[in-house]
Amino acid sequence: MRQMKSDPTCDAIFGHGFADVIDSFSWDGIIEKVNSTSIQEVDAVLTKASTSNTLLTPEELGILISPVASQRLEEMATLAKAITDRRFGKTISLYIPMYVGNACTNKCVYCGFNHDNDFNRTILSPEEIENECKSIKKLGPFQNLLLVAGEYPSLCGVSYLENVLEECRPYFHNLTLEVQPMKAVDYKRLTKSGLNGVVCFQETYNKKAYPKYHPRGMKSHFDWRINGFDRMGEAGLHKIGLGALLGLEDWHGEAVMLAHHLRYLQKKYWRSKFSINFPRLRPSESGFKPNFIVTDRDIVQLCCAFRIFDQDLDISFSTRENPDFRNALIGLGVTSLSAGSKTEPGGYSHPAQALEQFEVSDTRTPQEVAEAIRKKGYDPVWKDWDAVFD
């Protein structure tokens, strides 16, 4: 690990973390290595994964996601399925998101919640949050709730989120946040209100390209965002979720950098569990078009490769993906799916009254998703955490 010069001002704002080591990995070098992989290297990694208990390295994950490795996709899928069934059993966990606010101070060029987009912003009140909880419980026996908000600390700060968690806790056993990165002390504070985990997307690990997608707002600070995962670990969160938004930059580079980040976090915060998600850009109010096309076959290869890379990792797919494709992913490494999702605040109790973050592709009811899981020979799991564990 290379030594970084200490800047007291920067340290006070961003703190220490993965930002201190990310520059030791060359984005261009990663892409070059992935594209120059030979089929012999792919076979060697698959043999190692099949016959040894040794963890694969991020470089070896890069070999499994290489263009030439697609020739071994069937073998990868078979291995990924065997690992998943052995580690997780024939189960798929179900969760549902609740959007509590679409106000945002950031100007991300690809997001419907962009601060410059002209629409009425919505922040749910305690009464509206309770109505959303009751409406979600009518959809199915969900116990895993993902709470989502735009990044607007003055309106959706720690105190507001504390109230949100306390409103939702009587209805759900497992609460996860996907909001602005916070200080470790704030994450720790929220655990006392029932917070179990946090999901955050770095969006892109290409540090040079990052500013053009995030020109204004707190999210424009690359180091603050990427060190947020360290702050989650320092707070002792039960579960930490990470990922990259596929379509901004070359997905091969995102995947290998994501693998480096994951291994770093696992070694440093080994008491926490980790999950990963591979969201592809979807149409939104921003009108942004993906710079890189990520095909269904690419996603399958990515999912299988990460399952082989890490046997205990929770791999999740949201309703960004269409029903047929999500069905096809069952048994190939995925362990959790969202269902019945609405991506606008108040969408369950008062649908179509607020702007959604992105278009949902899988509009099936939770019961239809659960039945599709059963038809694939797996059991839908609505609850995998209990309040007593808190």
ZIUR-V315311 format. One record per helix or strand of 2 or more residues. SS is the DSSP state (H for helix, E for strand). FROM is the first residue (numbers start at 1). TO is the last residue. If there is no record, write none. Layout:
BEGIN
SS;FROM;TO
SS;FROM;TO
END
This chain:
BEGIN
H;8;14
H;18;20
H;22;24
H;27;35
H;39;51
H;58;64
H;67;88
E;91;101
H;126;139
E;144;149
H;158;169
E;174;178
H;184;191
E;195;203
H;207;213
H;218;220
H;222;226
H;228;234
E;239;244
H;251;268
E;273;277
H;296;309
E;314;317
H;323;329
E;336;338
H;366;375
E;379;381
H;387;389
END
